[in-house]
Amino acid sequence: MRVLFSFLLISIILFSCNDKKTPNVDNVKVNLTTARFDQSLFSLDTNRMEPELDKLMEKYPTFGPTFLANIINIDPRWSKDTIANYIHSFITSYRNVYDSSEKIFHDFSAYEKEIKKGFQFIKYYFPEYKLPTKIYTFIGPLDGNAHAINEDGICIGLQAHLGKNYGLYKTALVSETYPAYITDRFEPSYIAKDAVNTIIQQDLFPEKTEDKSLVIQMVEKGKRLYLLSRLLPETPEYKLIGYTEKQLKECYDHESSIWDLFIQNNLLQSTDNNLTKNYIEEGPKTPELGEASPGNIGSFCGWQIVKKYMDKNSGTDLKTLMGMDAEKLFEAAKYKP
């Protein structure tokens, strides 16, 4: 079976349909400040690296070690002068990347505001969760991880938000790790979404889908997308799932045909990871659906299944939803587009 996605230009922006369900969280108190580690690092006097590095670590007692060990992969067994020389080399090599980021993020307040709003929704729905109190901005390797959580903060690598047309994203160093369909989302406007999603995926509800059937993995992905849409209700749906506007529009236009792909090929109960990953992981396309289709199509269907369930069970709170057995949710949803 093959569904061809058209190439018509789409100008409609699809937003999450949660308006009637969205609470007012303006009075939910969240303590959040931004610590500009990137600015501190690149303002070091590179002629005095060892004492300057000591001061930097004193200023950032929690994130400093995270940056050294987990972001630029410094071995703690290295001597102090070796570490200083390594960081000197990193600063020199990434000066242009930092300069580019400063043109965009010299004032980070607008992004802090967006992240804080997402955190207010997290606090509203999950009051027992201990939110990060800091946003740590940094410049890290272009082919490295850009988002993480440490003991007191959400860590955001600005090198992954310089705009999809940033020249270095097209180099072999980066494209081998982050192909174009991913770097197309390396935009400043994705910062809040990526920050909140990092908390969902790494802290609030880490996925445990090893050896599970495809349909269970789809529903678990769908639950997290549904949660993300409730935590960021003003963010367009296409950004939440990582599609273009046109791709998401056509997914809705062809929703029944997409679902037929899984039904007619008896894919839902498959536990073959070599097969299931083609439908619930990032990819440039779904081959059976045509060249213009997006990847990760199973997550799209899982999201619609969860929406269907919640339409039928509107009294279900988010904590209950996230703890539900995926198979039972699927059966209760009776999804059939």
N, C-alpha and C positions, 0 to 999 in steps of 0.2 A: 504494500500500500504506500502511496506517495501523495503528499499534499504539497502543492507548489505555493509558496508565499509570494505575493505580488510585490512589485517594487514601487508602488504608488507612494508619493510623499504624503506623510500623515502629519497634520498640524495640531491634532487634538492631544492635549496633555491629560493623562489618566491619573486621577488622584485616588487615594484610599477612600473607600466609601464608609467612613466611620463618623460622619458629622453628628448624627443623632446620638451616638454612643460616647462621644468625647467629653470627658469631664473637664471642668475648669480647674487647672492646677496652679494658677497664679499665686495662690497663698501657701502652696507646699514649700516648706523651707528646705533649701539645698545649699550646703556650704561647698562652694567650688571656686577655685582660683587657678589661673594659668601661670606656670613656671616656664620661662623661655630658656630652656637648656641650650637650644640651638644658638641663641644670641650670646649666651655666656661662653660657650665653647669656642665660637669663632671670633670672639673678642679677646681671647687669651694672647698674651705676649709670647710669641713662639721662640723668642730668644731666651726665655726663662721658663722652659716647659715644666721642669720638676716642681718648683714652688708654685707655679700657676696651677698645675694640676692638683696639688694638695688643696689649694683654696677652692677649686671647683668641686672637689669631693666633699669638702666641708659645707659648701653651700647647698649641695644636692646629696644628702646622706643616704637617701633611699634610691633615687633614680640613677645617681652617678655609677654605683656598682652594676646596676641593671644595664646601663648603656655600655659599659666596658665589657662585661662578660657575655651578654646576650645579644647585643646589637652589633658591636664591632668585633666580637669574638676574641677578646684579649684573654690569654691564659694567666690566671692569678699567680702562677709560679714564675712568671717572667720577672726579671729584675726591674727596679724602678726606672732606670735609665732606658731600658728597652721599651717599656710601656710609654714613656715620655716621647721617645723617638717615633714609635708607631703612631701615636696620636698626632704628633707634628706632621707626619706624612699624610695622615687622613685629612687633617685640616687643609693642607696644601692641595691635595687632590680634589677635595670637595668644595673648595672656595667658590667656584663658579656656580655650583648647585645651591649653596647657601645664598649667594648674591641674588640668584633668580628667585629663591623663596622669599627673600626680604622684600622684593618688589610687590609680592602678593600678600604676604603675611606680616608685614611690619607691625600692623595693628591687628591683633588676633581677636579683638573683643566681639566682633559679630559672630565668629565661629564658637566662641565660648558661650555666647547667649543661646545659640541653637543647641549645643550640647547640654547646657543647663536645663533647657526646656524638656529634652528627652529624659534627663535625670529626674526631673520633677514627676514625670509620668511613671518612671520606675518606682520612685518613692511612694507614689499614690497607690499603685497596684501591688507593690511588694515592700511594705513598710519595714519589714524585718531585715531586708537586705542592706548591708553596710556599703553605701556608695563610696566611690573614690572621692577624695576631697581636692585632688589636684589634676590638672591637665598638664602633662609634660610634653612640650613640643621639642622635636629633635630632628637633625639631619643624619640619616643613616645610609648604608650602602644601597645603591639603586636596585640591586638585585636581592636585597634582604627583606626581612619582615618590617612592616610599617605600622603595625598596631599591636599593642600588648597591654596587659594590666600588671602593675607591680603592687607592693603592699599598701600604697596610699594613693595611687594615681592611675589614670588612663593615659597611655603613652601613644603619641601620634607622630609618625614620621612624615614630615612635610615634603620629603623628597618624592612621595607617592601622591602628591596633590598639586602638581605644577601645571596641570592642563594637558589634555591628550595630545596636543601638538608639540609638546616640549621635545626638543631634538634628541636628547640623550635616551629617550624611551625607545627610539628606533634602532639603537645600537645593539650589536649581538649580545653584549654583556647583559642587557636588560631583557631583550626579547626572548632569550632562551628560557628565562624564568617567568616573565610576564609578557605573553603575546599581545597583539594589538587589541583583541577583543576584551582584554583586561585593562590595558593601559588607556583604552578609550574612556574608562571610568576614573582615571587618575585626575579628577577635577576637584577644585576647592569645594564645590557644592556637595561633595560626597563625605566630607569630614564628619559631620554629625551622625550620618547614617552609619559610617564605618565605626565610629566610637561606640554608639549604642549597640550595634551588632556584635562588636567585640565582647562587650559585657554579657550579652545573651549567650554567645557561643563558648566563651572561655570561662565564664564565672556563674551566671545564673542557671543556665540549662545546657551544659555540655552534652553533645550527642553521644549516645551509646548504641550504635546500630550494627555492630559487628555481627556478621552471620545472620542478619535479619533479612526477611523477604523484601523485594523491591517496594511493594505497596506500603510496608511499615516504614521503610526509609523515606518514601515519598510523603507520608503523613507527618513524620517527625520533622522533615524539612518544612512542610506546610505549616505546622504549628509554630515554628520559629518565625516564619515570614508573617504569619498572622499577628503574632506578638509584636514583631517589629513595626507593623503597620499601626498598632494601637499605641505604641510608645512614641512614634513619629507620625502622628495623624495628618500633618500638613505636607508630608513628603510624597511626591508622586510614586505610584506603584512601580513604575518602570525602574526607578532608581533603587527601590527596595530589593528587587530581584536581580538587578544588574542587566536589564535589557535596554534597548533603545525604545523610544515611544512607539515607533513603527512596529517593532517586533512584538511588543506587548499587545498592541491593537490587533494585530493579525492572529496572535494566540487566542484572543477572545473570539475573533471572527471564525476561527477554525477549531474551537474548543472540542466539539464533538468528534471531529476527525482525529484530533490529537489523542483523545481518550481511546478511540478505536484502535490506535496503534498498539496500546497496551493490552486491550481485550482480545483482539483478533490474533495477536502473536503470543498469547498466554504468558505474558511477561510478569504479571503482578506477583506471583508467588515464587519467582526465581530468586535464588540465593547465590547465584554465580556472580561474584564480584566483578569479574572481567566483563560481564554483560551489564549489570546494574549501574556500574559507574558511568556508563555512557549516557545515562538518563538523569542522574542526580548529582553530577559533578560539573564543574565549569567546562565549557567547550565552545568552540567557534560555531557549531551548528549541530542539529540532529539530522544525520544523513537521510533517514527515512522520510523526513518532512521537507526536504528541499534545501537548496544552497542558501537561501535567505533566512532560514529558520534559526532561532537561537538554540544554544545548548541548554543543559540543566532543565529540560522540559518536564521531567518528573517532578521537580520541585514546584513548577507552575501548577501541575495537576494536583499535587498534594495540598497546595494553598487553596485551590478551589474546593477540594473535599472538606477542608477545615471550615471554610466560609459556609459551605452548605450545612455542616453540622451546627455551626453557631447560629445560623439563621433559624434553624429548627429548635435550638436550645439556647435562646438569648439570655437566659438567666445564669448560664455557666460563667463563672468568673475565670480570669486568666490563669490564676494559680491552679485551679481545678483542671482547666483545659490542658495545661502543660504537663500535668501528672497523669493524664488519661492514657489508658492502653490504646496504642495506635490501631490495632486490629479492630477493637470494639468501636472506636470512633468511626473507622471506615465503614463498618457494617451499619452503624446507626445513621450515618450521613445519607446512605442510599444515593450516592452521587451518580447521576446519569445525565450528562449535558445533551 
